[in-house]
């Protein structure tokens, strides 16, 4: 069972963030530039929210608003669930499913040290399952 720490070691620990008073257009530009689906919204060193492509689609585009005129704080998800590095991929996936979220910031000693997505967790779980299957096949064949 992989921990979030192991997943971050493999994928990287870069955390891209934006301020709540920045424009949604700037958030979208950064997400596109970095190939991300979400950004942590931070202010004064703390997590204030999360903005995702989903927030943009539902709260800006579908409402006929302008990304160039809408601030991040107007559309961000404010109730953000965070996890620590020692949690397992399975635990975090269950939490994501329960809370219906696709991205979760990772905290270590009150600092954001990463962001994991549902895709990161699926990849880790499949990798673990593949390893177990290979071990079982080796055991059966020996």
N, C-alpha and C positions, 0 to 999 in steps of 0.2 A: 504494500500500500504506500503510494507516494505521498509525501507531505507537500504542503504548499511551498515550503522552503526549497525542496528538490525541484518542483516545477519552475520556480523562479530562477533557480540555478541554470536550468536548461533553456528557458526562454529569454532570460534577461530581466534585469530589475529596473529598467528605465521607467520612470513615472512621468507622464506628461499631464500637465494640469493647466487650468485657466482660472482666471478670477471671475467672481460672480457679476462684476460690473462690465465685463468684456462683452462684445457682441457675439451673437450666435454664429454669424458669418465667420468670425475669427476662429471660433471653436471648430466649425466645419472644415475650415482651411487647414488647421493643425491636424485634425483627424485624417484628412485626405493625404496630407504630406507625410504623415507617419504611418499610414495604413492601419488606423485604429478605428474601433467602433464606439469608443467612449473616452471621455477625459474626466479626471478627478477635478472637481471645483474646489479650489483652496483659497483661504484668506487667513492672513496672520499665522501661517504655519499649520492651520487646522483644516480638516475636511468639512466643507460646507454643503457638498452635494456631488452629484454625478450628472454629466450631460452625455447623452448618447444619440446616435443616429435615430433611434426610435423616438426620443424626446423631440427631436427636430421634426420628424415626419408627422407625429401626432399633435404637437403643440404649436408648431409654426406653419408648416406647409399646408396641412389639412384645414387650418383655421384662417388661411389667407393672409398670414402675417409675413413680414419681411425679415429675413435673417440679418439684413444689414441695419435694421432698426430695433431689433429685439435683443434685450440683454439676457445673458446666460441665466441670471437669477430668476428671470420670469418663467423659464421653462425647465430648469434643471429638476432632477429628482432630489428632494431634500432629505428624505429618510433613507440614509445610506447604511447598509449593513456592511460591516468590516469584519475581517477575520485575521487571525494571527498565523504566523509561519508554521507552527507545529500542527495545525489542523490537516486532516487527510483530504485527498481529492474527493473521496466518497462523501465525507462529511460536508464539504463545501458544496458539492453538487446537490446534495439533499437540501441544504439551506437555500441554494439558488432556486430549486424547484418549488420549495415551499413559499418563498417570497416572490416568485415570478420575476427574477432579475437575471440578467445575462452577464453582468460584470460586478466584481467585488474588489474593493481596495484591500490591500494587505498591510497590516500594521505590525510594527515591531518596536517596542519601547516608545510608544506614542508617536512614532514617525511612520509615514506612508513609505513602504519599501517596495511596492509593486501593485500591479492590478492584474487579476486573473479573470479570464472569460470562460464561459461555458465550453467553448472550443478547446481551450487549454486543458480543462479538466477531462473532457472526453478523450483527447489525445493521450493524456497520462494514464487514464483507466484502460484504454485499449492496449497501450504499451505493456502495462502490468499483466493484463489477461493474455497477451501474446506470449510473454515470458513464461507464465504458468503453463500454458498449453505446450510450449516447447519442452519444458521440464517433464511434463507428464508423458509426452511422446517419447522422450529419451528413456524414461523409466520403463515404459511399456516395451520398447524395442530392445532393451538391454537384458 
